[in-house]
């Protein structure tokens, strides 16, 4: 029972810490770091995370140290498809509270943890953003979404180019998202919408948390890229009441 409670408390701390990283709230992030880790964190370049997902938590037999693996998406102009990569972090129990301990001092490793986007020294064809489609909005918020239900989001657009446009290589970046749009080819002047379904049940949610996920795709024949963003607050479903 004690071990289960300790893991639950650690999971909650990890989610809170990474949610602050996702929001770019660096001052709040420091509340989850050990005393020696705070100056290391301040010295590093930082960038808000697109999303995150806890993969595993392993608490050592002493009950006071743990390793946590978090999946973090990376994307760049050179590699526009978001790819989730595992990031291993060390957590220590100080008093009765879990804190993350940052490695010392490896600038490359720190950048990899808190700014996972690869740096691109030279321009590439992927630097181009598509101008073929005009979207009503590139960012949509679903508000509160309960973990037991699904929600749909639409990104309406119009083909403002003078040629036929094909939507290609659509990358959702999360198993919790499903593409519902079937039409992929649009004539000049034709309107449509990219429709995405969010299914929070595919995520491990045991408490309310914010959610942000980018969607990337390419338009052909121009080869330009479009990035859309979905945001929501995931509400955990209440546990079923026991029958009398």
Phi, psi and omega in degrees: 000316180297319180296320180295318179294322180295318179293322178297319179294321179293316179301318179297319179294318179298314180298318180294318180296312183287333173294320177295322176296321179294324181276351183073023180269081187294326180296321179290325180302321183299337179293345182253009181252151175294163183302316182288340183277337184300312179295328176296318180294320182294331183278352185263148172290142186226150178213135180303142177284147176287322183192175175200159176209126180288123181267315182203154175227127179232113178266129181291161182305331180290346178075004184238357174228151182205153172246135181235128177255123181240130176278125182234131180280143174238148178202151177205174178297326180283331179228078189291345178283125177292130180238127179279127180236146181281136175238121182265130180235152180255133179237142179232144176275118177245114188070246177237023184230142178276136177226145177278136177251119181276146178292153179235151308262110180244097184306322181293319180293322179295318180296324180295327182281313188256348176222075190286355182287122180298147177274139181246118185280326183236158180287152180225166176304332181290351178293342184284132171259140185292137174247010183285327184247136176253114181266147174295324178201146178261359183223132180228138176249132178266358182069217180280131179231121180285145184295342183267354183240173177243154179224150179247147176230140181241137175243088181293146180208168175226139176283105183263007179273179179258012182223166177293135181242134177246132175278126185225153171054052181284123182246115181272331175078001181203137178294344181283352180251142179226132179283127180255340179295133178254328181282125182244351183241131184228133179282160176305131180084352181280143179254156178198195179204141172271118184251127183234138175252131177257125179240093184296342181296343178276359177251154177274099183240114175239009176198162180296138179203155178280156182219130175222133180217133177269147176239128181239141172207167184246146174253133179247144015267004185290330182078009178280159183248151176235135176241125177243155183228133175250134177232150179197166170247114183276123182256121181292142180286138179294146179294140180297138182288143181289140178288140180293000000 
